[in-house]
Amino acid sequence: FAQEDGGLTMQDMEQWTNCECRIAVSEWRASTAQAAARTGRRRGPRKPPEFLARIISAIARLDRLNPDIQALTNERLSVLGSAYKRLAWMKGGRRIKALREARDRYRRSDTAKDGTNYALVNWGALDLVLKWQQRSPHVQADAQSDLDQRLISARAALGAKIEREPDLWDLAAYADLTLLLRLRSGPLIAGPDTATEEKELVDSYCEVRRLANAREDATVVEQLEFLADMAE
């Protein structure tokens, strides 16, 4: 900002926001793990103020540059969706507003269709988490929503694409979509069929992690840990 000939672009600002929020969550998770190890508890403090403040500041900075949500690009909507999702993750019991903000931005981003299923997967995940947090009934198989149909269609298209040309992020999205559809259909009940489903899911994620580098693997694991925390 201080350079006379600075060539800062909106893409730079988006990536700055994304990196700042990603690092804040990474450091928060590390700090809670260390605190849990010291105290012997499963988890440490839920929401250290300094980490929350960093994400809130990053969101505010990007919002000030483009305050009209109707004019936001697909990429900016996804960056803001990701930031609000991480904010909700940290906020403990007062996270409903942040979850809605994240879900709504990913929903708007999905309509732009950039050739990936990133926004759709996150829209589906956040919609599910909101049902959990608000203690709403699970979506039933005989009352599928438009979102469920989108998830089913995307999974089928990905399956056909993977058969032709396997790709890391397609494999990851396929596993995520499979997990989301199963969770959205109702609670898992122990039994032979459930055991088979679980094994197939575990095998899918193991294959993704086998192919991923460290950064890619961290992205896949973070999504799973977010869902696991929200389900508690």
Disulfide bonds with the S-S distance in Angstrom:
none
